[in-house]
Structures are given as C-alpha cells and as structure tokens.
Amino acid sequence: MSAPATALRPLAPTPLPAAEVEAARARLGAASAPEILRWIDERFGDRAAIASSFGVEDCVLIDLARTHAPRLQIFTLDTGRLHPETYEVMEAVRKRYGVEIRSYFPERAAVEALEAEHGFFSFRDSLEARKACCGLRKVEPLGRALAGRDAWVTGLRREQSPTRTGVDVLELDAAHGGIAKLNPLASWTASQVWRYVKEHGVPYNALHDQGFPSIGCAPCTRAIKPYEDLRAGRWWWENPENKECGLHVHR
C-alpha cells in the first residue's frame, strides 16, 4: 500500500544576502521600470509576484511585466468589500493579458466573529479598530500570499502620500522573513502613469474617472475634491500620517 499523500509545503523564503542588497540598490536606484522588472525576472522568476489592488499603478505594472518580467505571478487580496468596478478591471486585465490572478480572502470565521461582536462598521470607531479590520481582511491574507516567496512587487509611488515619500525601489520586508519588496514605479509621477495608460491602452478602474485616485474597500474610500491630496479619500476620518493598512510599513 502506498503512503498517504501529504500537502506540499512552500519552500522557505531565501532573503537576499546583505552584499547583494547593497549592489542591487546601487544598480536599481536610477534604473527605469522596465530595467527593474527585467532584473526581478532574472533574479527571482516565479518566486516573485505582483501584489495588485488594481488601482491604475498596478495595472501599469502588470502591463510592463507582461513584456519585461513574464514569469511574475499576480495575486490580489479580496477583502469581501471591494467596489464592483474593481472586479470589472480585474476581469478586463485577466482577459487582455491571459494571466491567472490568484485571490486571497480573509478567514471566514474571523470575519464572522468580528462582525458579530463589533458590527459592520467597527473600523470607524477608532484607529485601533480600523487597523484590526485591515489586519484581518488584508494583512493576514497577505501573509498567506507571500508564504514561500522570495520577493513581491508593488505599484507604490513616493508621490502618493506623506506615508510613502520614503519608498525605495528595493526594500527588505522584515514582516515576511526579510524577503525583497520591489517598487519599480517608486519615482513615477501621476502624469507619467496616466501618459503610459493612454499610450498603451492599459485597462484601468472606472472609479478613477469619478474622482477616486486611490481605491480600497468600498466603505473606506470616497472621491476627493480637486484641492485634496491623492489619498485623502482613503479613511478620510483619520489623520494623513495614519493612512496605511499595515501592508506597507516603511522603516
């Protein structure tokens, strides 16, 4: 009788050696987004993945990666509270590029317990309550999405908000075993992003045309006024320095 089958565990992540980190930062600091993506593909292959919330930057990143880093996988965190327009652009991207988009959901029992005990809008009660909701719906699923990976890639830009001015092209993610976190669009401006979209016909979230420069969960995102900063519509009841969900921690 054959031995019972066991589930394969993901390989342990292999963080970059310090010397390689230093050399890579020197190489990538002034590199273009295509050059950065080619390096990621050569260095990590399918052990790296794009984390996409399907804002316009992430859609540009996916378009660039199809040409310059084709082995990169794509995943998204489906919090259960996304706008319908976000699902529409996810499907448009999937069909246009012929790619698989892996969705990671929050743990069902944890969501049920949170809503049973604290209601459906507890995230507006306090900063701690909001972070608890983000932790359950985003941070924990991200941990599962990154299990066994050596690197992840984001569409973060320094111009987006006060909390992101220090974004580097290459960071080390201490929260996930010291793996590499790459931000190929870190130095891009909003004008550069939209110029690329128009020149390449990149699909994007329809909410951007309705005054939403930054898009997250539906109850936590609103359109902004012309004089407001790009992330003013995210958790608009909080101070600007608090406007991160815990996925992106810059030290």
N, C-alpha and C positions, 0 to 999 in steps of 0.2 A: 504494500500500500504506500502510495506516495505521501510525502509530508504535506500537511495543510499549507495552503498558500498564505503568505503574510504580506501586508501592505508595505510597499517600498517607502522608506523614509527619505526625505530630501537630503541631498549631500549637505554637509556643514558648510557654511559660507567661508570663503578664504579672503580675508581682508588684504588690501594692498600693503606690501612692506613699506616702511617709512621712506626708504630711499626712492622707491618707485613713485610714491605720492609726491615727493618734492620735485622729481624730474617731470612728472606728468603735469603738475601745476605750472611749471615753467614753460612747458610745451603748449599747454592748452589755454593759458591765460589770455593770449591775444589771438587765439585761433578763431576761425569762422565756425558757425554752427555745423556746416557740412563736415569740416575737418574734425570737429569734436566727435560727431556721430561716427565717422569712419574709425576713429581711434577706439571708441566704445565697442563697435562691432568687432574690430580686430582683437581687442583685449579680452572682452567678455563673451561675445557671441550670444547664444541663447540663455546664458546665465544672468543676463541683464534684461530688464523690462521697463517699458514706459508706463508710468502711473498716470492715468488720464482721467480728469473730471470733465473733459470735453468742453472746456472753455476754448476760446479761439487760439490761445497759445498752444494748447495741447493738440489741436487739430493741425496747426502748422508743423509742430514737432513730428506728428505721425506722417505727414506728407513728406517731410525731409527724410525721415528714417526709411521710408519705402525705397528711396534711392541710395542713401548713404549708409544705412545700417539695417539691412533687410532681415537680419536674424533676431532683431529685438522683438520680444513679445510685448503684448499690450494687455493691461488689466485696468479695471475700474472698480471703485468702491460704491456699490449700490446701497445707499443708506435707507432705502424704502420711502424717502421723502423728496425725490428729485422731481424737477419740473417735467411735464410731458415733452417740452421742446428738447430737453437733454437726451431723452430716449430717442427722439427723432434724429438728432445728429449722430448719435451712436450708431444707429442703423444705417444712416447715409454713409458714414465712414466705413463701416463693415462691408457694405456692398461695393463702394467705389474701389477700395484697395484690396478686397478679397482677403481680409485678415480676420483672425479669431480675436475676439475681445472677451477676456475672462472676467466675469463679475464675481466680486466677493461681497457677501451680505453680512450684516450683524447677526450675532447669535440670537435665535428666535426666543429662547427662554429669557435671556437678559432684557430684550426689548419688552416682552410681555410683563416682566416684573417691574421695570422702570415705569411703564405707563400705568400699571395697576396701582402702584404706590404713590406716584407723583403727578399723574395726569398726563395730558398730551402736549402741554406747552411748558413743561418744567424748566426748559432751557432759558426761559425769560425771567426766571425768578432770581437768579444770581449768576455771577461769573462761574462759581464753582459748579452750579447745576448745569450750566451750558457746557462746560468742559467735560462733565460727566456724560452728557448726551453724546458729545463728539467722540469721547473716548470709546463709548460703546458702539457707535454707528460707523466710526472711521478708523480710529487708532488701532483697535483690536483686529478688525479685518485686514488692515494694512500689514500687521504682524504676520498674519497667515499668508498674505500675498507675497511677502518677501522671504518667507521661510525657504532656506536653501539657496537663495540667490546671492550673487557676488556684487551686484550693483543694481541701482534703479535710476531712472531718468525722468526728469520733470520739466514742465514748461515755466518754471519760476523766472521772474524778471525783477531786477533791482528797482525798477521804476514803479512797480505795482503798489507798494505801500511802505510806510515807515518801518514795518517789521521785516522788510525784505531788502533793505538797502545794502546789507552785508552779504548777500548771496554770492558765493564763489562758484566758478564753473565746476570745480571738483571739491566735494566735501566728504568727510567721513561721518557716517551715520552711527553714532555711539549707541543709539537706542535699538539698533538692529545688528548688533555684533560687529560694529566698525566697518560695515560694507561701504562701498563707494556710492555716493549720490552725485549724479551729474546733472548740470543745469545748462544745456547748450545755448539757451536763449537769454542767459542772465543779463547780458549787456544790451539786449534789443530794446528799442523804444516801441511804444504803441503804434507809431506811424510805420515803423518797419514791419511790424506784424501784419497790419492791415494792407500794406503795399504788397506783401508776399501773398496774402489771401487773394487779392484782386488779380495779380499777375498769374497765379497758378490755379485759380478757380477752386480753392480749397473749401469744402463744406464747413459751415460753422453754425453755432447755436443761434436760432432765430431771436432769442431774447436779447442778443447784442444789439439788434436793430430797434429794440424797445427800451433802451436806456440802461441795460444791465452789463456793465463792463466786467463784472466779477459775478460768477454764478455758482451757488452751492445748493443746499437744501431749500426747498420752496418756502418753508415758514421763516427761514433765516436770511432771505435775500430779497432785496427790493431794487427798483430802478433808482438811479441817482439824478440829482439836479446838475445843471451844467457847471456850477461852481464847486461841486464836491469832488473829493479825490476818488481814485478808481475803485477803492474797496469800501467806500462809505456805505454802500448798500448791503454789506455783509455785517450781520449782528449790529445793526445800526443803533441799538440802545447801549452799546458798550464804547469805552474809550478806544481810540485808534491803536494804542500800543497793545491792546488785548486781542486784536483781531486775527488770531491764528487758532486752528482747531486742534493742534497737537501733532499734526503730520510733519510739519516743517519747523524744527527747532534749530535756531542758529546761535552758536556759541561764539 
